[in-house]
Amino acid sequence: MALHFELVTPEKLVRSEEVYQVVVPGTDGDFGVLEGHAPFMSTVRDGAIQIFASAGAAPEIIPVEGGFAEVNEKGLTVLAEKAG
């Protein structure tokens, strides 16, 4: 199974894809999201999102600045002030 992940900024949709895992820099600490994660909301601090395409894969790193993250039954959406 895969996690649907979207990364959005005010300017554009940066990413929309199926991935294995995403690690997000939350205000209270980094958190990892896999398919089937419980519903969750967090603010995002300046840092880097790590995107794992598959189990054991090296992560792709995308710098982000601020925003919000929401996990729901559809997947993970990160609304970032800036990304990339």
C-alpha positions as a Markdown table, in Angstrom:
| # | Residue | x | y | z |
|---|---|---|---|---|
| 1 | Met | 0.0 | 0.0 | 0.0 |
| 2 | Ala | 1.1 | 3.6 | -0.6 |
| 3 | Leu | 0.6 | 6.9 | 1.1 |
| 4 | His | -0.9 | 9.7 | -1.0 |
| 5 | Phe | 1.3 | 12.8 | -0.4 |
| 6 | Glu | 0.7 | 16.4 | -1.5 |
| 7 | Leu | 3.0 | 19.4 | -0.9 |
| 8 | Val | 1.4 | 22.7 | -1.7 |
| 9 | Thr | 2.6 | 26.3 | -1.5 |
| 10 | Pro | 0.6 | 29.5 | -2.1 |
| 11 | Glu | 2.0 | 29.6 | -5.6 |
| 12 | Lys | 1.5 | 26.0 | -6.8 |
| 13 | Leu | 1.1 | 22.3 | -6.2 |
| 14 | Val | 4.7 | 21.1 | -5.7 |
| 15 | Arg | 4.1 | 17.4 | -5.4 |
| 16 | Ser | 1.2 | 15.0 | -5.6 |
| 17 | Glu | 2.3 | 11.3 | -5.6 |
| 18 | Glu | 2.1 | 7.9 | -4.0 |
| 19 | Val | 5.0 | 7.3 | -1.6 |
| 20 | Tyr | 6.0 | 4.8 | 1.1 |
| 21 | Gln | 6.7 | 7.3 | 4.0 |
| 22 | Val | 7.2 | 11.1 | 4.6 |
| 23 | Val | 9.0 | 12.6 | 7.6 |
| 24 | Val | 7.8 | 16.2 | 8.3 |
| 25 | Pro | 9.5 | 18.8 | 10.5 |
| 26 | Gly | 6.7 | 19.5 | 13.0 |
| 27 | Thr | 6.8 | 22.3 | 15.5 |
| 28 | Asp | 7.0 | 19.8 | 18.4 |
| 29 | Gly | 9.5 | 17.5 | 16.6 |
| 30 | Asp | 9.8 | 15.5 | 13.4 |
| 31 | Phe | 7.1 | 13.0 | 12.7 |
| 32 | Gly | 6.8 | 10.1 | 10.2 |
| 33 | Val | 3.7 | 9.2 | 8.2 |
| 34 | Leu | 2.9 | 5.9 | 6.6 |
| 35 | Glu | -0.2 | 4.6 | 4.9 |
| 36 | Gly | -3.0 | 4.2 | 7.5 |
| 37 | His | -1.7 | 6.8 | 10.0 |
| 38 | Ala | -4.3 | 8.1 | 12.5 |
| 39 | Pro | -5.8 | 11.5 | 11.6 |
| 40 | Phe | -3.4 | 14.2 | 12.8 |
| 41 | Met | -2.7 | 18.0 | 12.4 |
| 42 | Ser | 0.5 | 19.9 | 13.1 |
| 43 | Thr | 2.2 | 23.1 | 12.4 |
| 44 | Val | 5.4 | 22.8 | 10.4 |
| 45 | Arg | 8.7 | 24.5 | 11.4 |
| 46 | Asp | 11.4 | 25.5 | 9.0 |
| 47 | Gly | 13.3 | 22.4 | 8.0 |
| 48 | Ala | 13.3 | 19.6 | 5.5 |
| 49 | Ile | 10.7 | 17.1 | 4.4 |
| 50 | Gln | 12.1 | 13.6 | 3.8 |
| 51 | Ile | 10.2 | 11.6 | 1.1 |
| 52 | Phe | 10.8 | 7.9 | 0.9 |
| 53 | Ala | 9.6 | 6.4 | -2.4 |
| 54 | Ser | 9.8 | 2.8 | -1.0 |
| 55 | Ala | 10.9 | 0.9 | 2.1 |
| 56 | Gly | 14.7 | 1.1 | 2.5 |
| 57 | Ala | 15.0 | 3.8 | -0.2 |
| 58 | Ala | 17.2 | 6.9 | 0.4 |
| 59 | Pro | 15.0 | 9.9 | 1.1 |
| 60 | Glu | 14.5 | 12.8 | -1.2 |
| 61 | Ile | 14.9 | 16.0 | 0.8 |
| 62 | Ile | 12.8 | 19.1 | 0.1 |
| 63 | Pro | 13.4 | 22.3 | 2.3 |
| 64 | Val | 10.3 | 23.9 | 3.6 |
| 65 | Glu | 9.5 | 27.0 | 5.6 |
| 66 | Gly | 6.5 | 27.1 | 7.9 |
| 67 | Gly | 3.0 | 25.9 | 7.3 |
| 68 | Phe | 0.6 | 23.1 | 8.3 |
| 69 | Ala | 0.4 | 19.4 | 7.9 |
| 70 | Glu | -2.8 | 17.3 | 7.9 |
| 71 | Val | -3.1 | 13.5 | 7.9 |
| 72 | Asn | -6.5 | 12.1 | 7.1 |
| 73 | Glu | -8.0 | 9.0 | 5.4 |
| 74 | Lys | -6.9 | 10.4 | 2.0 |
| 75 | Gly | -3.2 | 10.8 | 3.0 |
| 76 | Leu | -0.9 | 13.6 | 4.0 |
| 77 | Thr | -1.1 | 17.1 | 2.8 |
| 78 | Val | 1.5 | 19.7 | 3.7 |
| 79 | Leu | 0.6 | 23.3 | 3.1 |
| 80 | Ala | 4.0 | 25.1 | 3.3 |
| 81 | Glu | 4.7 | 28.9 | 3.1 |
| 82 | Lys | 7.7 | 28.0 | 0.9 |
| 83 | Ala | 9.1 | 24.8 | -0.5 |
| 84 | Gly | 12.2 | 23.9 | -2.5 |
